[in-house]
Amino acid sequence: IALSSAVRYDEDNSTLRRVQGARRVVFDRRNHVIGQLGRMTVVHRDNPELRRCTFVSTLLGTLRQTRNEWCER
């Protein structure tokens, strides 16, 4: 899935690993994230204070979304 041209991926506040050009989260056999929780953060190109992020913690649907300062490491 491509990002909108209005936002960019925030490398400093994201934890998704890049493998062959794609970012991914790896799960163990119990459906939990291996390593750090998967966090994807995007920022608005014209206003870097506007952030949105999603945390992935289990394969079966545990997603949490937040914004702005809550997306910072």
Protein Blocks (a to p, Z undefined) as FASTA:
>chain_A
ZZdfkbccdfklccbdceehiacddddfkopaehjadddddddfklmkbccddddfbfno
pacddehjlmpZZ
